[in-house]
Amino acid sequence: MNPAPPARARPAGRRFDPKYIPFLVPAIMAIAMSLVMSLVQTIARLGFAPNLASAWLTSFAIGAAVAIPTAILVAPSARRLAGHLTGTPPNSPPGNRQQAGSGERSQAEGSL
């Protein structure tokens, strides 16, 4: 029996610099949301018509052109609002976040 040939390392290909993550995440989410929402709205408006695909792609292109810059501009405010609503300090790594008041509660419980 012949041994399997050694696995070849896949080339990494083109990768974006991590500094672009604040732009990439909202852009990817905006594209996904536009794709789904434009399909649902196009079906609701036209039904399953013969020109559904072209109408959907036209609607998606317009929606994505609006959604991507909007998501990139709104993302920082949305992060701040989410942090405010959850009581997490800004710019803290996800693993180190504590719920608001959890430090005082644990100290009070230790003194009982």
Secondary structure, 3 states (H helix, E strand, C coil): CCCCCCCCCCCCCCCCCHHHHHHHHHHHHHHHHHHHHHHHHHHHHHCCCCCHHHHHHHHHHHHHHHHHHHHHHHHHHHHHHHHHHHCCCCCCCHHHCCCCCHHHHHHHHHCC
